[in-house]
Amino acid sequence: MKIKLIYIIVSIALGGALGFLYWKYVGCASGSCAITSVWWRSTLYGMVLGVLMRDVIGNGMYKITGW
């Protein structure tokens, strides 16, 4: 249970960092983009995607390796 919680926290942090970097380096030039127009929305979106991708990848790895 403790390992699973650590993986979730790491996936949230990694997703948030990637979302912030996406906003900083790619972003939205016009400011009319709903998600990437401000840094906190892009970071929050990255956090959500990080958790979702962790679940998808984690379930796939469990089916393949049984670990």
Residue pairs with C-beta under 8 A, 6 or more apart in sequence:
7 54
7 58
8 51
8 54
11 50
11 51
11 53
11 54
12 47
12 50
12 51
13 50
14 50
15 46
15 47
15 48
15 49
15 50
15 51
15 53
16 43
16 44
16 46
16 47
16 50
17 46
18 46
18 50
19 42
19 43
19 44
19 45
19 46
19 47
19 49
19 50
20 39
20 42
20 43
20 46
22 36
22 42
22 46
23 36
23 38
23 39
23 42
23 43
24 39
26 36
27 33
27 36
27 42
28 36
28 37
31 37
34 41
35 41
35 42
35 45
36 42
61 67
